[in-house]
Amino acid sequence: MSVDPVRQRREQVARLASAARKAGWTLFAVACIAFLAGLVIGLTGLVVIIVVGSLAMGSGLLLPAIIVGFGVTAAEREDRG
């Protein structure tokens, strides 16, 4: 039984999108923790850089990952009929 290369590639893309979603949400959590810590210890320049950088990188990862994830789901649904 041969493996369909399209399904194999779709599975790779789905794994990559899942990893990017996890990393994006983790960066959002880092931003929240850094912000709360900044409120307690003071909002220094470093804290602001960490919060803004984490939010920017998290958004940059999440947007394409969510779109690709929906695309993979729709393609799988279409294949099933």
PDB file as gemmi writes it, atoms N, CA and C in Angstrom:
CRYST1    1.000    1.000    1.000  90.00  90.00  90.00 P 1                      
ATOM      1  N   MET A   1       0.842  -1.175   0.000  1.00  0.00           N  
ATOM      2  CA  MET A   1       0.000   0.000   0.000  1.00  0.00           C  
ATOM      3  C   MET A   1       0.892   1.244   0.000  1.00  0.00           C  
ATOM      4  N   SER A   2       0.733   2.105  -0.995  1.00  0.00           N  
ATOM      5  CA  SER A   2       1.580   3.291  -1.089  1.00  0.00           C  
ATOM      6  C   SER A   2       0.951   4.460  -0.336  1.00  0.00           C  
ATOM      7  N   VAL A   3       1.809   5.353   0.109  1.00  0.00           N  
ATOM      8  CA  VAL A   3       1.364   6.518   0.849  1.00  0.00           C  
ATOM      9  C   VAL A   3       1.118   7.660  -0.138  1.00  0.00           C  
ATOM     10  N   ASP A   4      -0.018   8.309  -0.002  1.00  0.00           N  
ATOM     11  CA  ASP A   4      -0.366   9.433  -0.872  1.00  0.00           C  
ATOM     12  C   ASP A   4       0.534  10.621  -0.518  1.00  0.00           C  
ATOM     13  N   PRO A   5       1.317  11.138  -1.475  1.00  0.00           N  
ATOM     14  CA  PRO A   5       2.234  12.231  -1.163  1.00  0.00           C  
ATOM     15  C   PRO A   5       1.509  13.524  -0.759  1.00  0.00           C  
ATOM     16  N   VAL A   6       0.304  13.719  -1.257  1.00  0.00           N  
ATOM     17  CA  VAL A   6      -0.452  14.917  -0.890  1.00  0.00           C  
ATOM     18  C   VAL A   6      -0.864  14.848   0.577  1.00  0.00           C  
ATOM     19  N   ARG A   7      -1.364  13.702   0.993  1.00  0.00           N  
ATOM     20  CA  ARG A   7      -1.751  13.543   2.405  1.00  0.00           C  
ATOM     21  C   ARG A   7      -0.536  13.611   3.316  1.00  0.00           C  
ATOM     22  N   GLN A   8       0.589  13.051   2.862  1.00  0.00           N  
ATOM     23  CA  GLN A   8       1.803  13.089   3.656  1.00  0.00           C  
ATOM     24  C   GLN A   8       2.263  14.538   3.834  1.00  0.00           C  
ATOM     25  N   ARG A   9       2.256  15.311   2.771  1.00  0.00           N  
ATOM     26  CA  ARG A   9       2.655  16.720   2.847  1.00  0.00           C  
ATOM     27  C   ARG A   9       1.666  17.514   3.707  1.00  0.00           C  
ATOM     28  N   ARG A  10       0.385  17.204   3.577  1.00  0.00           N  
ATOM     29  CA  ARG A  10      -0.637  17.881   4.381  1.00  0.00           C  
ATOM     30  C   ARG A  10      -0.418  17.608   5.868  1.00  0.00           C  
ATOM     31  N   GLU A  11      -0.028  16.393   6.185  1.00  0.00           N  
ATOM     32  CA  GLU A  11       0.245  16.044   7.577  1.00  0.00           C  
ATOM     33  C   GLU A  11       1.464  16.805   8.104  1.00  0.00           C  
ATOM     34  N   GLN A  12       2.497  16.948   7.280  1.00  0.00           N  
ATOM     35  CA  GLN A  12       3.669  17.731   7.673  1.00  0.00           C  
ATOM     36  C   GLN A  12       3.291  19.184   7.937  1.00  0.00           C  
ATOM     37  N   VAL A  13       2.493  19.759   7.048  1.00  0.00           N  
ATOM     38  CA  VAL A  13       2.073  21.149   7.198  1.00  0.00           C  
ATOM     39  C   VAL A  13       1.213  21.306   8.448  1.00  0.00           C  
ATOM     40  N   ALA A  14       0.355  20.334   8.722  1.00  0.00           N  
ATOM     41  CA  ALA A  14      -0.491  20.391   9.913  1.00  0.00           C  
ATOM     42  C   ALA A  14       0.358  20.347  11.178  1.00  0.00           C  
ATOM     43  N   ARG A  15       1.395  19.510  11.203  1.00  0.00           N  
ATOM     44  CA  ARG A  15       2.288  19.451  12.370  1.00  0.00           C  
ATOM     45  C   ARG A  15       3.034  20.765  12.554  1.00  0.00           C  
ATOM     46  N   LEU A  16       3.496  21.350  11.450  1.00  0.00           N  
ATOM     47  CA  LEU A  16       4.203  22.626  11.523  1.00  0.00           C  
ATOM     48  C   LEU A  16       3.273  23.738  12.012  1.00  0.00           C  
ATOM     49  N   ALA A  17       2.052  23.755  11.524  1.00  0.00           N  
ATOM     50  CA  ALA A  17       1.084  24.759  11.960  1.00  0.00           C  
ATOM     51  C   ALA A  17       0.753  24.585  13.438  1.00  0.00           C  
ATOM     52  N   SER A  18       0.636  23.363  13.883  1.00  0.00           N  
ATOM     53  CA  SER A  18       0.357  23.101  15.297  1.00  0.00           C  
ATOM     54  C   SER A  18       1.506  23.590  16.173  1.00  0.00           C  
ATOM     55  N   ALA A  19       2.724  23.324  15.759  1.00  0.00           N  
ATOM     56  CA  ALA A  19       3.884  23.789  16.521  1.00  0.00           C  
ATOM     57  C   ALA A  19       3.937  25.319  16.549  1.00  0.00           C  
ATOM     58  N   ALA A  20       3.618  25.955  15.434  1.00  0.00           N  
ATOM     59  CA  ALA A  20       3.625  27.423  15.379  1.00  0.00           C  
ATOM     60  C   ALA A  20       2.534  28.004  16.276  1.00  0.00           C  
ATOM     61  N   ARG A  21       1.355  27.349  16.313  1.00  0.00           N  
ATOM     62  CA  ARG A  21       0.293  27.813  17.214  1.00  0.00           C  
ATOM     63  C   ARG A  21       0.730  27.717  18.670  1.00  0.00           C  
ATOM     64  N   LYS A  22       1.341  26.601  19.035  1.00  0.00           N  
ATOM     65  CA  LYS A  22       1.813  26.435  20.417  1.00  0.00           C  
ATOM     66  C   LYS A  22       2.863  27.485  20.758  1.00  0.00           C  
ATOM     67  N   ALA A  23       3.791  27.729  19.858  1.00  0.00           N  
ATOM     68  CA  ALA A  23       4.828  28.731  20.099  1.00  0.00           C  
ATOM     69  C   ALA A  23       4.214  30.127  20.194  1.00  0.00           C  
ATOM     70  N   GLY A  24       3.231  30.428  19.344  1.00  0.00           N  
ATOM     71  CA  GLY A  24       2.579  31.728  19.375  1.00  0.00           C  
ATOM     72  C   GLY A  24       1.855  31.971  20.683  1.00  0.00           C  
ATOM     73  N   TRP A  25       1.111  30.987  21.140  1.00  0.00           N  
ATOM     74  CA  TRP A  25       0.398  31.137  22.416  1.00  0.00           C  
ATOM     75  C   TRP A  25       1.372  31.216  23.581  1.00  0.00           C  
ATOM     76  N   THR A  26       2.486  30.496  23.490  1.00  0.00           N  
ATOM     77  CA  THR A  26       3.510  30.577  24.528  1.00  0.00           C  
ATOM     78  C   THR A  26       4.105  31.980  24.590  1.00  0.00           C  
ATOM     79  N   LEU A  27       4.345  32.572  23.427  1.00  0.00           N  
ATOM     80  CA  LEU A  27       4.866  33.942  23.408  1.00  0.00           C  
ATOM     81  C   LEU A  27       3.847  34.929  23.972  1.00  0.00           C  
ATOM     82  N   PHE A  28       2.569  34.704  23.727  1.00  0.00           N  
ATOM     83  CA  PHE A  28       1.539  35.556  24.331  1.00  0.00           C  
ATOM     84  C   PHE A  28       1.568  35.419  25.855  1.00  0.00           C  
ATOM     85  N   ALA A  29       1.758  34.197  26.348  1.00  0.00           N  
ATOM     86  CA  ALA A  29       1.841  33.977  27.793  1.00  0.00           C  
ATOM     87  C   ALA A  29       3.068  34.680  28.368  1.00  0.00           C  
ATOM     88  N   VAL A  30       4.191  34.620  27.651  1.00  0.00           N  
ATOM     89  CA  VAL A  30       5.403  35.323  28.095  1.00  0.00           C  
ATOM     90  C   VAL A  30       5.128  36.823  28.187  1.00  0.00           C  
ATOM     91  N   ALA A  31       4.419  37.364  27.204  1.00  0.00           N  
ATOM     92  CA  ALA A  31       4.093  38.792  27.217  1.00  0.00           C  
ATOM     93  C   ALA A  31       3.223  39.140  28.423  1.00  0.00           C  
ATOM     94  N   CYS A  32       2.240  38.306  28.716  1.00  0.00           N  
ATOM     95  CA  CYS A  32       1.359  38.567  29.867  1.00  0.00           C  
ATOM     96  C   CYS A  32       2.129  38.489  31.180  1.00  0.00           C  
ATOM     97  N   ILE A  33       2.968  37.477  31.320  1.00  0.00           N  
ATOM     98  CA  ILE A  33       3.747  37.320  32.549  1.00  0.00           C  
ATOM     99  C   ILE A  33       4.725  38.480  32.709  1.00  0.00           C  
ATOM    100  N   ALA A  34       5.379  38.858  31.611  1.00  0.00           N  
ATOM    101  CA  ALA A  34       6.320  39.980  31.681  1.00  0.00           C  
ATOM    102  C   ALA A  34       5.601  41.275  32.034  1.00  0.00           C  
ATOM    103  N   PHE A  35       4.412  41.468  31.485  1.00  0.00           N  
ATOM    104  CA  PHE A  35       3.648  42.675  31.787  1.00  0.00           C  
ATOM    105  C   PHE A  35       3.251  42.711  33.259  1.00  0.00           C  
ATOM    106  N   LEU A  36       2.746  41.589  33.770  1.00  0.00           N  
ATOM    107  CA  LEU A  36       2.364  41.535  35.183  1.00  0.00           C  
ATOM    108  C   LEU A  36       3.579  41.731  36.088  1.00  0.00           C  
ATOM    109  N   ALA A  37       4.696  41.128  35.720  1.00  0.00           N  
ATOM    110  CA  ALA A  37       5.922  41.323  36.492  1.00  0.00           C  
ATOM    111  C   ALA A  37       6.357  42.781  36.422  1.00  0.00           C  
ATOM    112  N   GLY A  38       6.178  43.388  35.268  1.00  0.00           N  
ATOM    113  CA  GLY A  38       6.524  44.795  35.109  1.00  0.00           C  
ATOM    114  C   GLY A  38       5.668  45.700  35.966  1.00  0.00           C  
ATOM    115  N   LEU A  39       4.412  45.335  36.137  1.00  0.00           N  
ATOM    116  CA  LEU A  39       3.545  46.122  37.009  1.00  0.00           C  
ATOM    117  C   LEU A  39       4.015  46.068  38.459  1.00  0.00           C  
ATOM    118  N   VAL A  40       4.544  44.904  38.855  1.00  0.00           N  
ATOM    119  CA  VAL A  40       5.002  44.723  40.224  1.00  0.00           C  
ATOM    120  C   VAL A  40       6.365  45.395  40.444  1.00  0.00           C  
ATOM    121  N   ILE A  41       7.318  45.136  39.530  1.00  0.00           N  
ATOM    122  CA  ILE A  41       8.681  45.639  39.733  1.00  0.00           C  
ATOM    123  C   ILE A  41       8.943  46.972  39.046  1.00  0.00           C  
ATOM    124  N   GLY A  42       8.056  47.375  38.183  1.00  0.00           N  
ATOM    125  CA  GLY A  42       8.246  48.626  37.448  1.00  0.00           C  
ATOM    126  C   GLY A  42       8.421  48.352  35.969  1.00  0.00           C  
ATOM    127  N   LEU A  43       7.785  49.161  35.156  1.00  0.00           N  
ATOM    128  CA  LEU A  43       7.840  48.975  33.708  1.00  0.00           C  
ATOM    129  C   LEU A  43       9.122  49.615  33.163  1.00  0.00           C  
ATOM    130  N   THR A  44      10.180  48.849  33.182  1.00  0.00           N  
ATOM    131  CA  THR A  44      11.452  49.323  32.643  1.00  0.00           C  
ATOM    132  C   THR A  44      11.464  49.143  31.126  1.00  0.00           C  
ATOM    133  N   GLY A  45      12.469  49.668  30.500  1.00  0.00           N  
ATOM    134  CA  GLY A  45      12.593  49.528  29.049  1.00  0.00           C  
ATOM    135  C   GLY A  45      12.697  48.077  28.616  1.00  0.00           C  
ATOM    136  N   LEU A  46      13.402  47.279  29.401  1.00  0.00           N  
ATOM    137  CA  LEU A  46      13.556  45.857  29.080  1.00  0.00           C  
ATOM    138  C   LEU A  46      12.218  45.134  29.123  1.00  0.00           C  
ATOM    139  N   VAL A  47      11.423  45.435  30.124  1.00  0.00           N  
ATOM    140  CA  VAL A  47      10.107  44.794  30.242  1.00  0.00           C  
ATOM    141  C   VAL A  47       9.243  45.162  29.035  1.00  0.00           C  
ATOM    142  N   VAL A  48       9.263  46.414  28.644  1.00  0.00           N  
ATOM    143  CA  VAL A  48       8.469  46.861  27.494  1.00  0.00           C  
ATOM    144  C   VAL A  48       8.938  46.167  26.221  1.00  0.00           C  
ATOM    145  N   ILE A  49      10.243  46.033  26.055  1.00  0.00           N  
ATOM    146  CA  ILE A  49      10.775  45.348  24.870  1.00  0.00           C  
ATOM    147  C   ILE A  49      10.333  43.887  24.857  1.00  0.00           C  
ATOM    148  N   ILE A  50      10.390  43.230  26.009  1.00  0.00           N  
ATOM    149  CA  ILE A  50       9.970  41.822  26.086  1.00  0.00           C  
ATOM    150  C   ILE A  50       8.484  41.687  25.760  1.00  0.00           C  
ATOM    151  N   VAL A  51       7.656  42.558  26.322  1.00  0.00           N  
ATOM    152  CA  VAL A  51       6.206  42.479  26.086  1.00  0.00           C  
ATOM    153  C   VAL A  51       5.888  42.736  24.614  1.00  0.00           C  
ATOM    154  N   VAL A  52       6.411  43.824  24.076  1.00  0.00           N  
ATOM    155  CA  VAL A  52       6.099  44.170  22.680  1.00  0.00           C  
ATOM    156  C   VAL A  52       6.689  43.135  21.725  1.00  0.00           C  
ATOM    157  N   GLY A  53       7.913  42.697  21.981  1.00  0.00           N  
ATOM    158  CA  GLY A  53       8.530  41.686  21.120  1.00  0.00           C  
ATOM    159  C   GLY A  53       7.791  40.361  21.154  1.00  0.00           C  
ATOM    160  N   SER A  54       7.373  39.945  22.341  1.00  0.00           N  
ATOM    161  CA  SER A  54       6.635  38.684  22.466  1.00  0.00           C  
ATOM    162  C   SER A  54       5.281  38.771  21.759  1.00  0.00           C  
ATOM    163  N   LEU A  55       4.609  39.900  21.912  1.00  0.00           N  
ATOM    164  CA  LEU A  55       3.320  40.069  21.231  1.00  0.00           C  
ATOM    165  C   LEU A  55       3.495  40.078  19.711  1.00  0.00           C  
ATOM    166  N   ALA A  56       4.523  40.764  19.232  1.00  0.00           N  
ATOM    167  CA  ALA A  56       4.753  40.829  17.785  1.00  0.00           C  
ATOM    168  C   ALA A  56       5.107  39.455  17.212  1.00  0.00           C  
ATOM    169  N   MET A  57       6.030  38.757  17.875  1.00  0.00           N  
ATOM    170  CA  MET A  57       6.420  37.430  17.377  1.00  0.00           C  
ATOM    171  C   MET A  57       5.269  36.433  17.502  1.00  0.00           C  
ATOM    172  N   GLY A  58       4.526  36.505  18.611  1.00  0.00           N  
ATOM    173  CA  GLY A  58       3.383  35.612  18.777  1.00  0.00           C  
ATOM    174  C   GLY A  58       2.337  35.829  17.700  1.00  0.00           C  
ATOM    175  N   SER A  59       2.064  37.077  17.395  1.00  0.00           N  
ATOM    176  CA  SER A  59       1.099  37.385  16.331  1.00  0.00           C  
ATOM    177  C   SER A  59       1.610  36.923  14.977  1.00  0.00           C  
ATOM    178  N   GLY A  60       2.913  37.131  14.750  1.00  0.00           N  
ATOM    179  CA  GLY A  60       3.506  36.704  13.485  1.00  0.00           C  
ATOM    180  C   GLY A  60       3.460  35.200  13.282  1.00  0.00           C  
ATOM    181  N   LEU A  61       3.513  34.454  14.353  1.00  0.00           N  
ATOM    182  CA  LEU A  61       3.407  32.995  14.252  1.00  0.00           C  
ATOM    183  C   LEU A  61       1.955  32.527  14.183  1.00  0.00           C  
ATOM    184  N   LEU A  62       1.098  33.149  14.994  1.00  0.00           N  
ATOM    185  CA  LEU A  62      -0.281  32.665  15.086  1.00  0.00           C  
ATOM    186  C   LEU A  62      -1.098  32.900  13.824  1.00  0.00           C  
ATOM    187  N   LEU A  63      -0.968  34.062  13.220  1.00  0.00           N  
ATOM    188  CA  LEU A  63      -1.807  34.381  12.059  1.00  0.00           C  
ATOM    189  C   LEU A  63      -1.671  33.343  10.942  1.00  0.00           C  
ATOM    190  N   PRO A  64      -0.472  33.097  10.427  1.00  0.00           N  
ATOM    191  CA  PRO A  64      -0.388  32.084   9.359  1.00  0.00           C  
ATOM    192  C   PRO A  64      -0.698  30.672   9.847  1.00  0.00           C  
ATOM    193  N   ALA A  65      -0.349  30.363  11.101  1.00  0.00           N  
ATOM    194  CA  ALA A  65      -0.597  29.015  11.615  1.00  0.00           C  
ATOM    195  C   ALA A  65      -2.089  28.720  11.693  1.00  0.00           C  
ATOM    196  N   ILE A  66      -2.871  29.690  12.136  1.00  0.00           N  
ATOM    197  CA  ILE A  66      -4.323  29.488  12.223  1.00  0.00           C  
ATOM    198  C   ILE A  66      -4.923  29.348  10.827  1.00  0.00           C  
ATOM    199  N   ILE A  67      -4.497  30.187   9.899  1.00  0.00           N  
ATOM    200  CA  ILE A  67      -5.026  30.129   8.536  1.00  0.00           C  
ATOM    201  C   ILE A  67      -4.673  28.797   7.876  1.00  0.00           C  
ATOM    202  N   VAL A  68      -3.418  28.374   8.015  1.00  0.00           N  
ATOM    203  CA  VAL A  68      -2.992  27.100   7.427  1.00  0.00           C  
ATOM    204  C   VAL A  68      -3.725  25.939   8.091  1.00  0.00           C  
ATOM    205  N   GLY A  69      -3.905  26.006   9.400  1.00  0.00           N  
ATOM    206  CA  GLY A  69      -4.637  24.952  10.099  1.00  0.00           C  
ATOM    207  C   GLY A  69      -6.065  24.806   9.594  1.00  0.00           C  
ATOM    208  N   PHE A  70      -6.741  25.936   9.380  1.00  0.00           N  
ATOM    209  CA  PHE A  70      -8.085  25.883   8.813  1.00  0.00           C  
ATOM    210  C   PHE A  70      -8.066  25.308   7.407  1.00  0.00           C  
ATOM    211  N   GLY A  71      -7.038  25.657   6.631  1.00  0.00           N  
ATOM    212  CA  GLY A  71      -6.922  25.126   5.268  1.00  0.00           C  
ATOM    213  C   GLY A  71      -6.737  23.625   5.251  1.00  0.00           C  
ATOM    214  N   VAL A  72      -5.898  23.123   6.144  1.00  0.00           N  
ATOM    215  CA  VAL A  72      -5.673  21.671   6.229  1.00  0.00           C  
ATOM    216  C   VAL A  72      -6.955  20.972   6.651  1.00  0.00           C  
ATOM    217  N   THR A  73      -7.656  21.537   7.629  1.00  0.00           N  
ATOM    218  CA  THR A  73      -8.924  20.941   8.074  1.00  0.00           C  
ATOM    219  C   THR A  73      -9.934  20.895   6.936  1.00  0.00           C  
ATOM    220  N   ALA A  74     -10.035  21.993   6.190  1.00  0.00           N  
ATOM    221  CA  ALA A  74     -10.989  22.047   5.071  1.00  0.00           C  
ATOM    222  C   ALA A  74     -10.616  21.051   3.986  1.00  0.00           C  
ATOM    223  N   ALA A  75      -9.321  20.906   3.709  1.00  0.00           N  
ATOM    224  CA  ALA A  75      -8.881  19.943   2.693  1.00  0.00           C  
ATOM    225  C   ALA A  75      -9.169  18.522   3.120  1.00  0.00           C  
ATOM    226  N   GLU A  76      -8.970  18.214   4.388  1.00  0.00           N  
ATOM    227  CA  GLU A  76      -9.277  16.872   4.887  1.00  0.00           C  
ATOM    228  C   GLU A  76     -10.783  16.602   4.808  1.00  0.00           C  
ATOM    229  N   ARG A  77     -11.568  17.599   5.158  1.00  0.00           N  
ATOM    230  CA  ARG A  77     -13.029  17.452   5.099  1.00  0.00           C  
ATOM    231  C   ARG A  77     -13.463  17.232   3.645  1.00  0.00           C  
ATOM    232  N   GLU A  78     -12.850  17.958   2.723  1.00  0.00           N  
ATOM    233  CA  GLU A  78     -13.189  17.823   1.293  1.00  0.00           C  
ATOM    234  C   GLU A  78     -12.819  16.437   0.787  1.00  0.00           C  
ATOM    235  N   ASP A  79     -11.678  15.908   1.237  1.00  0.00           N  
ATOM    236  CA  ASP A  79     -11.246  14.571   0.801  1.00  0.00           C  
ATOM    237  C   ASP A  79     -12.186  13.479   1.302  1.00  0.00           C  
ATOM    238  N   ARG A  80     -12.702  13.656   2.526  1.00  0.00           N  
ATOM    239  CA  ARG A  80     -13.615  12.661   3.075  1.00  0.00           C  
ATOM    240  C   ARG A  80     -14.971  12.667   2.357  1.00  0.00           C  
ATOM    241  N   GLY A  81     -15.285  13.787   1.759  1.00  0.00           N  
ATOM    242  CA  GLY A  81     -16.521  13.865   0.992  1.00  0.00           C  
ATOM    243  C   GLY A  81     -17.557  14.513   1.759  1.00  0.00           C  
TER     244      GLY A  81                                                      
END                                                                             
